[in-house]
Amino acid sequence: MAGVLITGRRPTATPSTRMPFFSRLCARWHHSSFSRGYMLDRRQVLKLAGAAVGVASVPAIAVAAQQVGSPTGPSGSEAVPGAVPGSRRFDLTAPSEMLLREVRLNETRVLQSFGFDNARRHVFFVQLVDGGRRLPGETRTYSGDERSANGDLCVTRMDLSGNILGTMYLRGFGHGVQIGVESTDAGSFLWTETASVASQDSTGNYTGWGSRLARFAFANGSVLTPDSPALTQHRLEDGVDRTTVTVDPTHQRLAVRCRVNGTFRYRLYDLAAFTSGGRTTLADVPQPADLQPGHPDTFQGFASFGSHLYLLAGTQYGKDGSVEGTGNTFITCVDWNSGAVVEQELTKAGYSLPYREPEGMAIQIPDPAAPQAARLCSGFASVTSDTDARKRASIYYKETLV
């Protein structure tokens, strides 16, 4: 099928040839808690936990003209041979340097991911909204568990000295697994997951995960929902969920992580083409097995630079064999063209941070005039102290290319 753009406008009359498609969308919208502007309570979460489509309301659809080269793509462990021009890769054995350490964000929960507007020298962090906070338009406060189930996020904009420059909130978007930032003359545009679907884990807790992608301009003080006119939704083919995204600012590409028939895959697109509705992939590779040798895999983020994909996995100290001072955080480099693992290394970046949980990756370009001189950045959450569980954020980077 063609790439699909979903804007914030409500549906207008459509040709009869599209009615079956719109009927399905309207049915999903009718049952959406977000379409009525409400938060999910626990009973609603139970009803929606197994839903295959986002609970967010679905606005008008514009079908893009560019046809998809491979409408569904592979669904197993095979890779689609790519034709991405070869590039140098980051040396994962090189030492890590500190960019930011233990900065306070707007919320007190762990950062989930981050991204850079390199032209403006800003960094954007994403967290789940704190429990007890009441946002504009809400009729009451909500607990942290409710925020997690609903997929409510806070975005903090910061300069590279650690000063907070603004915040905005995203209700019903997802977990914030990974975001991308696109720097334009019109401002900083964020790429995130959206249309959150609640899922229950083995402990009985609910987490909201995005089922589509969204692009929108950062606007200080604003609160967005999936059907806000300020954003554009982007979807892949039917049956794909858990969509997250990052931007390669040097090569102007968009990398998407998604779940296809229960298997996580990564797809690489031209940024401009994807934005306009194109869905032709430059590469399509499966997530490698064993992202943390000797430990259960806990995925934490990804980044793309040239012909290589980078994956971050690990847990905080004290969990799944993560020993203080060493940890179990690994970075894995994957060849976009073959899907082969090129390099995998344990990283001890920020080893002295208390708690130290890896969270998110991004590509930084210190000098926009030299976009090939990039940095591979990894985020880490830490606690304020042994007696203060409020979280802080740190970023470390590697910049040696081989």
C-alpha positions as CSV (number, residue, x, y, z in Angstrom):
1,M,0.0,0.0,0.0
2,A,1.1,3.6,-0.4
3,G,2.6,5.5,2.5
4,V,-0.1,7.1,4.6
5,L,0.0,10.6,6.2
6,I,-2.5,11.3,9.0
7,T,-3.1,15.0,9.7
8,G,-4.8,16.6,12.6
9,R,-7.9,17.5,10.7
10,R,-11.2,15.6,11.0
11,P,-12.5,13.5,8.1
12,T,-14.3,15.1,5.2
13,A,-16.3,13.4,2.4
14,T,-14.2,10.8,0.6
15,P,-14.6,8.8,-2.6
16,S,-16.6,5.6,-2.3
17,T,-13.5,3.5,-3.2
18,R,-11.9,4.5,0.1
19,M,-15.0,3.8,2.3
20,P,-14.0,0.4,3.7
21,F,-10.6,1.8,4.8
22,F,-12.3,4.8,6.5
23,S,-15.0,2.7,8.1
24,R,-12.3,0.7,9.9
25,L,-10.6,3.9,11.0
26,C,-13.8,5.5,12.2
27,A,-14.7,2.3,14.2
28,R,-11.3,2.6,15.9
29,W,-11.9,6.3,16.6
30,H,-15.4,5.6,18.0
31,H,-14.0,3.3,20.7
32,S,-11.0,5.6,21.5
33,S,-10.7,7.0,25.0
34,F,-8.5,9.8,23.6
35,S,-11.2,10.8,21.0
36,R,-13.3,11.8,24.0
37,G,-10.4,13.5,25.8
38,Y,-10.3,11.1,28.7
39,M,-7.5,9.2,30.4
40,L,-7.6,5.4,30.5
41,D,-8.6,4.0,33.9
42,R,-7.6,0.5,34.8
43,R,-10.8,-1.1,33.5
44,Q,-10.4,0.7,30.1
45,V,-6.8,-0.5,30.0
46,L,-7.9,-4.1,30.5
47,K,-10.3,-3.7,27.5
48,L,-7.7,-2.1,25.3
49,A,-4.6,-4.1,26.3
50,G,-4.9,-6.6,23.5
51,A,-5.9,-4.0,20.8
52,A,-4.0,-4.3,17.6
53,V,-4.4,-0.6,16.7
54,G,-3.7,2.6,18.7
55,V,-6.3,3.8,21.1
56,A,-5.8,7.4,19.9
57,S,-8.5,9.0,17.8
58,V,-7.8,8.9,14.1
59,P,-8.2,12.1,12.1
60,A,-8.3,12.6,8.3
61,I,-6.2,10.5,6.0
62,A,-4.3,11.6,2.9
63,V,-2.8,8.8,0.9
64,A,0.6,9.7,-0.5
65,A,1.3,9.2,-4.2
66,Q,4.6,7.4,-3.8
67,Q,4.1,3.6,-4.0
68,V,5.8,1.3,-1.5
69,G,8.6,-0.8,-3.0
70,S,7.9,-3.7,-0.6
71,P,4.4,-3.2,0.9
72,T,4.9,-5.5,3.9
73,G,8.5,-6.4,3.9
74,P,9.9,-9.5,5.6
75,S,8.5,-10.6,8.9
76,G,11.1,-13.1,10.1
77,S,14.8,-12.9,10.8
78,E,15.9,-12.4,7.3
79,A,17.4,-9.1,6.0
80,V,16.5,-7.4,2.8
81,P,19.8,-6.6,1.0
82,G,20.3,-2.8,1.2
83,A,22.0,-0.4,-1.2
84,V,23.1,2.2,1.4
85,P,26.4,3.8,0.3
86,G,29.2,2.5,2.6
87,S,30.5,4.8,5.3
88,R,32.9,4.7,8.2
89,R,31.6,3.5,11.6
90,F,32.1,4.5,15.2
91,D,34.8,2.6,17.0
92,L,33.1,1.0,19.9
93,T,36.4,0.3,21.7
94,A,37.3,4.0,21.8
95,P,36.9,5.8,25.1
96,S,33.7,7.6,25.9
97,E,33.6,11.3,26.7
98,M,31.1,13.2,28.8
99,L,28.7,15.7,27.2
100,L,26.3,16.3,30.1
101,R,26.3,14.7,33.5
102,E,23.5,14.5,36.1
103,V,21.3,17.3,34.8
104,R,17.8,17.7,36.2
105,L,15.0,17.4,33.7
106,N,11.4,18.7,34.1
107,E,10.1,15.5,35.5
108,T,11.6,13.2,38.2
109,R,11.4,9.9,36.3
110,V,14.1,8.4,34.2
111,L,14.8,9.8,30.8
112,Q,13.6,7.5,28.1
113,S,15.5,8.9,25.1
114,F,16.8,12.1,23.6
115,G,17.8,13.9,20.4
116,F,19.7,16.9,19.1
117,D,18.8,20.0,17.1
118,N,22.4,20.5,16.1
119,A,21.9,23.8,14.3
120,R,20.5,25.4,17.5
121,R,22.7,23.4,19.9
122,H,19.7,22.1,21.8
123,V,19.0,18.6,23.2
124,F,15.5,17.3,23.7
125,F,14.8,14.7,26.5
126,V,11.7,12.6,26.9
127,Q,10.3,11.2,30.1
128,L,7.1,9.7,31.3
129,V,5.0,12.3,33.1
130,D,5.2,12.3,36.9
131,G,2.4,10.9,39.0
132,G,0.4,13.6,40.8
133,R,0.7,16.1,38.0
134,R,-2.5,17.7,36.4
135,L,-2.0,19.0,32.9
136,P,-4.1,21.7,31.2
137,G,-7.4,20.3,30.1
138,E,-7.4,17.4,32.6
139,T,-10.1,17.2,35.3
140,R,-7.9,15.5,37.9
141,T,-4.4,14.3,38.7
142,Y,-3.2,10.8,37.6
143,S,-0.8,8.4,39.2
144,G,2.5,7.4,37.7
145,D,1.1,4.0,36.8
146,E,-1.8,5.6,35.0
147,R,0.6,7.9,33.1
148,S,2.7,4.8,32.1
149,A,-0.4,2.9,30.9
150,N,-1.7,5.9,29.0
151,G,1.7,6.7,27.4
152,D,1.9,10.3,28.6
153,L,5.3,11.9,27.9
154,C,7.1,15.1,28.8
155,V,9.6,16.7,26.5
156,T,12.3,18.9,28.0
157,R,14.3,21.2,25.8
158,M,17.8,22.1,27.1
159,D,20.9,23.8,26.0
160,L,24.3,22.1,26.0
161,S,25.1,23.7,29.4
162,G,22.2,21.9,31.0
163,N,19.8,24.9,31.2
164,I,16.1,24.0,30.7
165,L,14.7,26.1,27.9
166,G,11.2,24.8,27.7
167,T,8.8,21.8,28.1
168,M,5.8,20.3,26.4
169,Y,3.5,17.3,27.1
170,L,2.4,14.5,24.8
171,R,-0.7,12.7,26.1
172,G,-1.3,9.2,24.7
173,F,1.9,8.9,22.7
174,G,3.8,5.9,24.1
175,H,6.8,5.0,26.2
176,G,9.3,7.3,24.6
177,V,11.6,4.5,23.7
178,Q,13.5,6.6,21.1
179,I,12.9,10.0,19.4
180,G,14.4,11.8,16.5
181,V,14.9,15.6,16.0
182,E,14.8,17.3,12.7
183,S,16.3,20.8,12.5
184,T,14.6,23.1,10.1
185,D,14.5,26.9,9.4
186,A,11.0,26.8,10.9
187,G,12.1,25.3,14.1
188,S,12.9,22.0,15.8
189,F,10.6,19.2,14.6
190,L,10.3,16.1,16.8
191,W,9.7,12.6,15.5
192,T,8.1,10.3,18.2
193,E,5.9,7.3,18.6
194,T,2.2,8.1,19.0
195,A,-1.3,6.4,19.2
196,S,-0.4,4.5,22.4
197,V,-1.7,1.0,23.0
198,A,-1.6,-0.3,26.6
199,S,0.0,-3.7,27.1
200,Q,0.3,-5.8,30.3
201,D,3.7,-7.2,31.3
202,S,4.5,-10.4,33.3
203,T,4.3,-8.4,36.6
204,G,0.7,-7.2,35.9
205,N,1.8,-3.6,35.1
206,Y,0.6,-1.8,32.0
207,T,2.7,0.2,29.6
208,G,1.6,2.3,26.7
209,W,3.5,1.7,23.4
210,G,3.2,3.7,20.3
211,S,1.6,2.2,17.2
212,R,2.3,5.0,14.7
213,L,4.8,7.8,14.3
214,A,4.3,11.6,14.7
215,R,6.1,14.7,13.5
216,F,5.5,18.0,15.1
217,A,7.2,21.3,16.0
218,F,8.4,21.8,19.5
219,A,6.1,24.4,21.1
220,N,7.0,25.4,24.7
221,G,4.1,25.0,27.1
222,S,1.8,23.0,24.7
223,V,0.0,19.8,25.3
224,L,-0.6,17.5,22.3
225,T,-2.8,14.4,21.9
226,P,-2.5,12.1,18.9
227,D,-5.3,13.9,17.1
228,S,-3.9,17.4,17.6
229,P,-3.9,19.5,14.4
230,A,-0.3,20.5,15.3
231,L,1.1,17.1,14.3
232,T,1.1,14.8,11.4
233,Q,0.8,11.1,12.0
234,H,2.7,8.6,9.8
235,R,1.8,4.9,9.6
236,L,3.4,1.9,8.2
237,E,1.4,-1.1,6.8
238,D,-1.4,-2.8,8.7
239,G,-0.3,-5.1,11.5
240,V,2.9,-3.2,12.4
241,D,3.2,-1.9,15.9
242,R,5.7,-0.7,18.6
243,T,7.0,1.9,16.2
244,T,9.8,4.2,17.3
245,V,12.1,6.4,15.3
246,T,15.4,8.3,15.1
247,V,17.0,10.7,12.6
248,D,20.5,10.5,11.0
249,P,21.1,14.2,10.6
250,T,24.3,13.8,8.6
251,H,22.7,11.7,5.8
252,Q,19.2,13.0,6.2
253,R,17.6,9.6,6.8
254,L,15.0,8.2,9.1
255,A,15.4,4.9,10.9
256,V,12.3,3.1,12.2
257,R,12.1,0.3,14.7
258,C,8.9,-1.7,14.5
259,R,7.4,-5.0,15.4
260,V,6.2,-7.2,12.5
261,N,4.4,-10.4,13.4
262,G,6.0,-10.4,16.8
263,T,9.6,-9.7,15.5
264,F,11.4,-6.4,15.8
265,R,12.9,-5.0,12.7
266,Y,14.7,-1.8,11.6
267,R,13.9,0.1,8.4
268,L,15.9,2.9,6.9
269,Y,14.2,5.6,4.8
270,D,15.1,8.8,3.1
271,L,13.9,11.5,5.5
272,A,12.3,13.9,2.9
273,A,10.6,11.0,1.1
274,F,9.1,9.5,4.3
275,T,7.9,12.9,5.4
276,S,6.0,13.3,2.2
277,G,4.5,9.8,2.4
278,G,7.0,7.6,0.7
279,R,7.6,4.2,2.2
280,T,10.4,2.8,-0.1
281,T,13.0,1.3,2.3
282,L,16.7,1.8,1.8
283,A,17.3,-1.2,4.1
284,D,15.3,-3.6,6.3
285,V,17.1,-5.7,8.9
286,P,16.0,-7.8,11.9
287,Q,17.0,-7.0,15.4
288,P,20.0,-9.3,16.2
289,A,19.7,-11.8,19.0
290,D,21.8,-11.5,22.1
291,L,22.2,-7.7,22.5
292,Q,23.7,-8.4,26.0
293,P,25.9,-11.4,26.0
294,G,25.4,-13.3,29.2
295,H,22.3,-11.3,30.2
296,P,18.7,-11.1,29.3
297,D,18.2,-8.6,26.5
298,T,16.8,-5.2,27.6
299,F,16.6,-2.9,24.6
300,Q,17.1,0.8,25.4
301,G,17.6,2.8,22.2
302,F,19.1,3.0,18.7
303,A,20.8,5.4,16.4
304,S,21.8,5.4,12.7
305,F,24.8,6.9,11.0
306,G,25.6,6.2,7.3
307,S,25.5,2.5,6.5
308,H,25.5,1.4,10.2
309,L,22.8,0.9,12.8
310,Y,23.7,1.2,16.5
311,L,21.7,-0.6,19.3
312,L,21.8,0.1,23.0
313,A,20.9,-2.5,25.6
314,G,21.3,-2.9,29.4
315,T,19.8,-2.4,32.8
316,Q,20.4,-0.4,35.9
317,Y,22.9,-1.5,38.6
318,G,21.5,-4.4,40.6
319,K,19.3,-5.8,37.9
320,D,19.9,-8.8,35.6
321,G,23.6,-9.1,36.6
322,S,24.5,-5.5,36.3
323,V,27.3,-5.0,38.8
324,E,28.1,-1.5,40.0
325,G,31.2,-0.1,38.3
326,T,30.9,-2.4,35.3
327,G,27.3,-2.8,34.4
328,N,25.8,-4.9,31.6
329,T,25.3,-2.1,28.9
330,F,26.3,-3.1,25.4
331,I,26.4,-1.2,22.2
332,T,26.0,-3.3,19.0
333,C,26.9,-2.1,15.5
334,V,24.9,-3.6,12.6
335,D,25.5,-3.3,8.9
336,W,22.4,-1.8,7.3
337,N,23.1,-3.5,4.0
338,S,23.5,-7.1,5.3
339,G,22.0,-7.1,8.8
340,A,25.3,-8.6,10.1
341,V,26.7,-7.6,13.5
342,V,29.9,-5.7,12.8
343,E,31.0,-5.0,16.4
344,Q,29.6,-5.4,19.9
345,E,31.2,-3.9,23.0
346,L,30.5,-3.5,26.7
347,T,30.5,0.2,27.5
348,K,31.4,1.5,31.0
349,A,30.6,5.1,30.1
350,G,29.4,6.9,33.2
351,Y,30.3,3.9,35.4
352,S,30.3,6.0,38.6
353,L,26.8,7.2,38.2
354,P,24.5,5.9,41.0
355,Y,21.8,3.6,39.6
356,R,23.1,4.1,36.0
357,E,20.5,2.8,33.5
358,P,21.2,3.2,29.8
359,E,18.4,5.2,28.1
360,G,18.4,6.3,24.4
361,M,20.9,7.1,21.7
362,A,21.4,9.9,19.2
363,I,23.8,11.4,16.7
364,Q,25.3,14.8,17.6
365,I,27.0,17.1,15.1
366,P,29.1,19.6,17.1
367,D,29.7,21.7,14.1
368,P,26.9,21.8,11.5
369,A,29.5,22.9,8.9
370,A,31.3,19.6,9.3
371,P,28.4,17.0,9.4
372,Q,30.7,14.0,9.0
373,A,32.5,14.8,12.3
374,A,29.7,13.3,14.3
375,R,29.3,11.7,17.7
376,L,27.5,8.6,18.8
377,C,25.8,9.5,22.0
378,S,24.3,7.3,24.7
379,G,22.0,8.4,27.6
380,F,22.1,7.3,31.2
381,A,19.6,7.8,34.0
382,S,20.9,8.1,37.6
383,V,19.4,8.8,41.0
384,T,20.1,12.1,42.8
385,S,21.5,10.2,45.8
386,D,21.2,7.0,47.7
387,T,18.3,8.5,49.7
388,D,16.8,10.6,46.8
389,A,15.3,8.6,44.0
390,R,14.6,11.6,41.8
391,K,16.3,10.9,38.5
392,R,18.9,12.8,36.6
393,A,20.2,12.5,33.0
394,S,23.7,12.1,31.6
395,I,25.0,11.8,28.0
396,Y,28.3,10.3,26.9
397,Y,29.6,10.0,23.4
398,K,32.1,8.2,21.1
399,E,33.5,10.1,18.1
400,T,36.3,8.0,16.7
401,L,35.4,6.8,13.2
402,V,37.1,3.8,11.5
